[in-house]
Amino acid sequence: MYLKSWDDFEKGAERLYLQDPLKCRYNILYIHKKGIFKVKMTNDVVCLQYKSESIQECKRMEKFISNLLRHMASNKPQA
C-alpha cells in the first residue's frame, strides 16, 4: 500500500528509522519508461511506500535520503 502524500511518507520513514536504525532499510526504484519513482522504507514489521511522477518530489526524495544517510553516518545516537 502506498502513502498518498510525500509529507506522510517522509515523517513516517523518519520515525521508523529513529525507532530502530539497525533494522531499517530503504529502496529506491526509478522506472524510466513510465517516469515513475518509488521509494520504500521497512523494518520488516512496518513497510512504508510512496510513488510519484513529479520531478519536484524526486528532488524532495533526494534531500530526504541525503538527511537519512547523514543520520546513518553520525556517531551520535539518535534521540
Secondary structure by P-SEA (a helix, b strand, c coil): cccccaaaaaaaaaaaaaaccccbbbbbbbbccccbbbbbbbcccbbbbbbbccaaaaaaaaaaaaaaaaaaacccccc
